[in-house]
Amino acid sequence: MALIAHLSDVHFGAHDPRVVEASEAWLRRHRPDLVVISGDLTQRARVRQFREAAAYLERLRAAGLAVLTVPGNHDVPLYDVARRLFTPLRRYRRYITHDLSPWFENDEVAVLGINTSRALAVTGGRINRSQMQIIEERFRAVESQKTRILVTHHPLFALPIGKGDALGGAVGRSEDAVAALGRAGVHLALAGHFHRTYAEAASRMMETAGHALVVQAGTATSTRLRAEERQSFNWLDVRRHNDLELQVIAWDGHEFRHGNRVHYTYAEGAWQARPLRGEAAAPPPE
C-alpha cells in the first residue's frame, strides 16, 4: 500500500496563507509516502513567488515527506517576453528543481513527472517525442507488481471540465502521448491545470489509452477557484495497480477535512467506481 497526496495549482502569489498553513498541518499529520504537486507552483513566475513556493516545499521535506513536482504554465514568465522565450524555466530550475523528469520509486509505486509547459503556449501544454520515449523507457524497467504513475500539469486528454464544462483542451501531440502512456502500462495519470476535481478511465476517452485512470486535482491553496469548488487536493490509497481509493480532501473555510471517497478496481478491461461514505461533504470525483 502507498499513500499519495496529489496537490496542484498552489499558485504562490495568489494563495491564501491560512489554507497553505492548514495544508502543511494536514500533510504532517497524515504523512503520505509521497506528496505530488502537479504544476503551477506560482502565479506569475516571479522571484518572490518562487521563494515562497520553495520554502513551502522545504518545510514539507524538513517534516520528512518526499515531494515530487512538475512545472505548470504559470511557472513560465508571462509578461517578461525575453525571459519567456529564451529561459522560460530558469527560475523554476533555480528555486524548485533542475529535474524536469523527476522520479520516485518504492516497493509499491513508480512515479514519473513530465514537463508539459512551453514558452510559446500561454495556457496550453505540449509533450514531445523525446519525453514519450522517457515515459516508455523509465516504466519498462519497473517490476510488474508496482503501480506506474505519470504526473503532468496539463492533462493528456480532452476533459469535460473546461469553462462552462466544455471540453478542456489536451496537450499538443495528445494522441501520440496517450499511445505512449498505453505502451508504458501506466496505471494512473495525475494532472491539474483546470482547478477542478475529476476522475475517469482513460479508455472511455481514447481507445489507445490502455488501462490508465485519469485523476485531476483541484487547486490546493490558491484563491483562483472554479465553479462551486473550494480549495482541495486528492488523497490516493494505492493498494495494488488494479485497486485504489481516491478521496477528496477539501477546505471547509476553517480546516481541511476528509470528503467523499471512491473505491476504484480494474477488472475485465475497465475501471469500476464504487462510492464510499466520506467523513464530510466535499466535491466527489465526477
C-alpha positions as CSV (number, residue, x, y, z in Angstrom):
1,M,0.0,0.0,0.0
2,A,1.2,3.5,-0.8
3,L,-0.4,6.8,0.3
4,I,0.0,9.7,-2.1
5,A,-1.2,13.3,-1.6
6,H,-1.9,14.8,-5.0
7,L,-1.9,18.6,-4.9
8,S,-1.9,21.0,-7.8
9,D,-2.1,24.7,-8.7
10,V,-0.9,26.1,-5.4
11,H,-0.2,29.4,-7.1
12,F,2.0,31.2,-4.6
13,G,1.4,34.9,-5.2
14,A,-2.4,34.2,-5.4
15,H,-2.6,32.0,-2.4
16,D,-4.5,32.0,0.9
17,P,-1.9,31.8,3.8
18,R,-4.4,30.2,6.1
19,V,-5.0,27.4,3.5
20,V,-1.3,27.0,3.0
21,E,-0.7,26.6,6.7
22,A,-3.6,24.1,7.0
23,S,-2.4,22.0,4.1
24,E,1.0,21.7,5.7
25,A,-0.5,20.7,9.0
26,W,-2.7,18.1,7.3
27,L,0.2,16.6,5.4
28,R,2.4,16.4,8.5
29,R,-0.3,14.7,10.5
30,H,-1.3,12.1,7.9
31,R,2.2,11.5,6.5
32,P,1.8,10.3,2.9
33,D,4.6,8.3,1.3
34,L,4.8,11.0,-1.4
35,V,3.5,14.5,-2.0
36,V,2.9,15.2,-5.7
37,I,2.4,18.8,-6.8
38,S,1.3,18.8,-10.5
39,G,2.3,22.3,-11.5
40,D,1.6,26.0,-11.2
41,L,3.6,26.5,-8.1
42,T,3.5,30.3,-8.7
43,Q,1.0,32.8,-10.0
44,R,3.4,34.8,-12.3
45,A,6.8,33.1,-12.1
46,R,8.2,35.9,-10.1
47,V,11.2,35.5,-7.8
48,R,9.3,36.2,-4.6
49,Q,6.7,33.7,-5.5
50,F,9.2,31.0,-6.3
51,R,10.9,31.7,-3.0
52,E,7.6,31.2,-1.2
53,A,6.9,28.0,-3.1
54,A,10.4,26.7,-2.4
55,A,10.0,27.5,1.3
56,Y,6.8,25.5,1.4
57,L,8.4,22.5,-0.2
58,E,11.4,22.8,2.1
59,R,9.1,22.7,5.1
60,L,7.4,19.6,3.8
61,R,10.8,17.9,3.3
62,A,12.0,19.0,6.7
63,A,9.0,17.2,8.1
64,G,10.3,14.0,6.5
65,L,8.0,14.0,3.5
66,A,9.1,13.0,0.0
67,V,8.0,15.6,-2.7
68,L,7.7,15.4,-6.5
69,T,6.9,18.4,-8.6
70,V,6.4,19.4,-12.2
71,P,6.1,22.9,-13.6
72,G,2.9,24.5,-14.9
73,N,2.2,27.2,-17.4
74,H,2.1,29.8,-14.6
75,D,5.7,28.9,-13.8
76,V,6.8,30.4,-17.1
77,P,7.0,34.2,-17.1
78,L,4.1,35.8,-18.9
79,Y,4.9,39.5,-19.3
80,D,8.8,39.2,-19.4
81,V,8.9,38.3,-23.1
82,A,12.6,37.8,-23.4
83,R,12.8,35.6,-20.3
84,R,9.7,33.7,-21.5
85,L,11.2,32.9,-24.9
86,F,14.8,32.2,-24.0
87,T,14.9,31.0,-20.4
88,P,11.3,30.0,-19.6
89,L,12.0,27.7,-16.7
90,R,15.3,29.2,-15.3
91,R,13.6,30.4,-12.1
92,Y,11.8,27.1,-11.6
93,R,15.1,25.3,-12.0
94,R,16.9,27.6,-9.6
95,Y,14.3,27.7,-6.8
96,I,12.4,24.4,-7.2
97,T,14.5,21.7,-9.0
98,H,16.7,21.2,-12.0
99,D,15.0,17.9,-12.7
100,L,12.2,18.2,-15.3
101,S,11.6,14.5,-15.4
102,P,11.6,13.7,-11.6
103,W,11.3,10.1,-10.5
104,F,10.1,8.4,-7.3
105,E,10.1,4.7,-6.6
106,N,9.5,2.5,-3.6
107,D,8.3,-1.1,-3.1
108,E,4.7,-0.3,-4.3
109,V,4.8,2.6,-6.8
110,A,6.9,4.1,-9.5
111,V,6.2,7.8,-10.2
112,L,7.5,9.9,-13.2
113,G,6.9,13.6,-13.7
114,I,7.0,15.1,-17.2
115,N,7.1,18.8,-18.0
116,T,4.3,19.9,-20.4
117,S,4.8,23.7,-20.1
118,R,6.2,25.5,-23.1
119,A,7.3,29.1,-23.8
120,L,5.1,29.6,-26.8
121,A,1.9,28.2,-25.2
122,V,0.4,30.7,-22.8
123,T,-2.1,28.3,-21.2
124,G,-1.9,25.1,-23.2
125,G,0.7,22.4,-22.9
126,R,2.7,20.1,-25.1
127,I,4.7,16.9,-24.9
128,N,7.5,16.0,-27.3
129,R,8.7,12.7,-28.7
130,S,11.8,12.5,-26.5
131,Q,9.5,12.8,-23.5
132,M,7.3,10.0,-24.8
133,Q,10.5,7.9,-25.1
134,I,11.4,8.7,-21.5
135,I,7.9,7.6,-20.3
136,E,8.3,4.2,-22.1
137,E,11.9,3.7,-21.1
138,R,11.6,4.6,-17.4
139,F,8.5,2.4,-16.9
140,R,9.8,-0.5,-18.9
141,A,12.3,-1.4,-16.1
142,V,9.6,-1.2,-13.4
143,E,8.6,-4.5,-11.8
144,S,5.2,-5.7,-12.9
145,Q,3.6,-5.6,-9.4
146,K,4.3,-1.9,-8.9
147,T,1.7,0.8,-9.8
148,R,3.0,3.1,-12.6
149,I,2.0,6.7,-12.1
150,L,2.6,9.6,-14.6
151,V,2.4,13.2,-13.4
152,T,1.9,16.2,-15.7
153,H,0.5,19.7,-15.3
154,H,-1.7,19.6,-18.4
155,P,-4.0,16.6,-18.8
156,L,-3.1,14.3,-21.8
157,F,-6.8,14.0,-22.6
158,A,-9.6,16.5,-23.6
159,L,-11.8,16.5,-20.4
160,P,-15.3,17.8,-19.8
161,I,-14.1,20.3,-17.2
162,G,-13.3,23.4,-19.2
163,K,-15.1,26.7,-19.0
164,G,-18.8,26.0,-18.9
165,D,-18.0,22.3,-18.8
166,A,-16.8,22.4,-22.4
167,L,-14.1,20.0,-23.2
168,G,-10.8,21.2,-21.8
169,G,-8.0,21.0,-24.4
170,A,-5.4,18.3,-24.2
171,V,-1.7,18.7,-24.7
172,G,-0.2,19.0,-28.1
173,R,0.6,15.6,-29.7
174,S,-2.1,14.2,-27.4
175,E,-2.8,11.1,-29.4
176,D,0.9,10.1,-29.6
177,A,1.3,10.8,-26.0
178,V,-1.7,8.7,-25.0
179,A,-0.4,5.8,-27.1
180,A,2.9,6.0,-25.3
181,L,1.1,6.0,-22.0
182,G,-0.7,2.8,-23.1
183,R,2.5,1.1,-24.2
184,A,4.2,2.0,-21.0
185,G,1.5,0.4,-19.0
186,V,0.7,3.5,-16.9
187,H,-2.0,2.8,-14.3
188,L,-2.6,6.4,-13.0
189,A,-2.3,9.7,-14.9
190,L,-2.3,12.6,-12.4
191,A,-2.7,16.2,-13.6
192,G,-4.2,19.6,-12.7
193,H,-4.5,22.9,-14.6
194,F,-8.3,23.2,-14.6
195,H,-8.7,23.7,-10.8
196,R,-11.4,21.0,-10.9
197,T,-11.6,17.6,-9.3
198,Y,-12.3,14.8,-11.8
199,A,-11.6,11.1,-12.3
200,E,-12.3,8.8,-15.3
201,A,-11.0,5.7,-17.0
202,A,-8.8,6.8,-19.9
203,S,-10.2,4.0,-22.1
204,R,-13.5,5.8,-22.1
205,M,-11.9,8.8,-23.7
206,M,-9.4,7.2,-26.1
207,E,-9.2,3.6,-27.3
208,T,-5.4,3.7,-27.4
209,A,-5.0,4.8,-23.8
210,G,-4.5,1.4,-22.2
211,H,-5.9,0.9,-18.8
212,A,-4.9,4.2,-17.0
213,L,-7.2,6.0,-14.6
214,V,-7.1,9.8,-15.2
215,V,-7.2,11.8,-11.9
216,Q,-7.4,15.6,-11.8
217,A,-6.8,17.7,-8.7
218,G,-8.4,21.0,-7.9
219,T,-6.4,24.0,-6.6
220,A,-4.9,23.2,-3.3
221,T,-4.1,26.6,-1.8
222,S,-4.9,29.4,-4.2
223,T,-7.8,31.9,-4.4
224,R,-8.3,31.1,-8.1
225,L,-11.4,28.9,-7.6
226,R,-13.6,27.4,-10.3
227,A,-17.4,26.7,-10.2
228,E,-18.5,25.7,-6.7
229,E,-15.3,24.0,-5.7
230,R,-13.3,25.1,-2.7
231,Q,-9.6,24.5,-2.3
232,S,-8.9,20.8,-2.3
233,F,-6.4,18.0,-3.0
234,N,-6.6,14.3,-3.6
235,W,-5.6,11.5,-1.2
236,L,-4.8,8.3,-3.0
237,D,-4.6,5.0,-1.2
238,V,-2.9,2.7,-3.8
239,R,-3.3,-0.9,-2.7
240,R,-2.3,-2.5,-6.0
241,H,-2.1,-1.4,-9.6
242,N,-5.8,-2.5,-10.0
243,D,-7.1,-1.4,-6.7
244,L,-7.1,2.1,-5.1
245,E,-9.2,4.5,-3.1
246,L,-9.5,8.2,-4.1
247,Q,-10.6,10.7,-1.5
248,V,-11.0,14.5,-1.9
249,I,-9.6,16.5,1.0
250,A,-11.4,19.8,1.0
251,W,-11.1,23.1,2.7
252,D,-14.3,24.0,4.7
253,G,-13.4,27.5,5.5
254,H,-11.6,26.6,8.7
255,E,-9.6,23.4,8.0
256,F,-9.1,20.6,5.5
257,R,-11.5,17.7,6.1
258,H,-11.9,14.2,4.6
259,G,-14.5,14.3,1.9
260,N,-16.2,11.8,-0.4
261,R,-14.3,8.6,-1.2
262,V,-14.4,6.4,-4.3
263,H,-13.0,2.9,-4.5
264,Y,-11.7,2.0,-7.9
265,T,-11.0,-1.5,-9.1
266,Y,-9.7,-2.6,-12.5
267,A,-11.3,-5.8,-13.9
268,E,-12.3,-7.1,-17.3
269,G,-10.6,-4.3,-19.2
270,A,-12.2,-1.3,-17.3
271,W,-12.0,0.7,-14.1
272,Q,-15.1,0.4,-11.9
273,A,-16.0,3.0,-9.3
274,R,-17.9,2.4,-6.1
275,P,-18.6,5.5,-3.9
276,L,-17.9,5.1,-0.2
277,R,-19.1,7.2,2.7
278,G,-16.9,10.1,3.5
279,E,-16.4,11.9,6.8
280,A,-17.6,15.3,5.4
281,A,-19.2,16.8,2.4
282,A,-16.8,17.6,-0.5
283,P,-16.9,17.6,-4.3
284,P,-16.6,14.0,-5.4
285,P,-14.7,12.9,-8.5
286,E,-17.1,13.1,-11.4
